[in-house]
Amino acid sequence: MTGSSYVGRFAPSPSGPLHLGSLLAAVASFLDARAHAGLWLVRMEDLDPPREQTGAADEILTQLQHFGLAWDKDVLYQSQRLDAYAAALMQLANEGLCFRCQCTRSALREHGNVYSGQCRHRGLSARDLQYADKHPSGSDAAVRVRVTDETYALQDRIQGLYSQNLASEAGDFVVRRKDRLFAYQLAVVVDDAYQGITDIVRGIDLLDSTPRQLYLQHCLGYGTPRYAHVPIIVDAAGDKLSKQSFAPPLQPERAQEQLHQCLDLLGLSPPRTLINSSVESILAWGVEHWDIQAVPKLATLRSPQSS
């Protein structure tokens, strides 16, 4: 793949500062892009104001700069892309794929992880959607997209073949929430197409949502990127490092050490002496020695801080 044909991205949500787990995903996607002489973009997934932390978006960008992770082009903010998501939703409605769902959370929990389809009879035409947009106070329903009884599969560059029957393993899924916020599944697909993303390297916790994204790409007439899902880092208790679990933020004064940890976790076996180099030199070593086949084909990795 040449530089003109490879476009990768890192897409954090501004719910707090980056931690070692998010750095691992950022480094993996950065190294893969640079090893292919490609572009590496940053997208801020700021679509959920109740979960966002004031100033977190700027802090994340500052952290990336401290760690030498220089991105190409302007940062894309999802909060500025609402019209694009609305247009995609209208396209799905025009194709008869959407319906209104008024199920409560307790009702959804009764049926487990797969949506039961009990609101499928509530159609949602493009005209209905336009009316709801003009009269938001009268709408108390989420918008779901109908799935087919088909198996969607991908050849993940790290994890290998992964497949999922959407009807039996996922069910009809939400593309716009009751609070009228666009869902991640729709926004990520629209933005990947808009930015011309060819390769997505991200955490394995998002692997099971990929078939839903493949389905939306098909419905909206988009191309499909290549995917690679890296293991996630867990703490001593086996819980994923996350902002919600108060994972410690990255420490700029330990940038070389934490970058070295990421290279090691990604299976590159960097020499210990590399820690004494600049962050730019450490990343350059990582690009030169990048081998996606060396990344562990595991779901989780133990945090060096907890070992």
Beta strands, then each sheet from edge to edge (+ up, - down):
strand 1: 7-10
strand 2: 39-44
strand 3: 76-77
strand 4: 98-101
strand 5: 142-145
strand 6: 151-156
strand 7: 160-165
strand 8: 173-176
strand 9: 199-203
strand 10: 226-230
strand 11: 232-234
strand 12: 300-302
sheet 1: 1+ 2+ 3+
sheet 2: 4+ 5- 8+
sheet 3: 6+ 7-
sheet 4: 9+ 10+
sheet 5: 11+ 12+
end
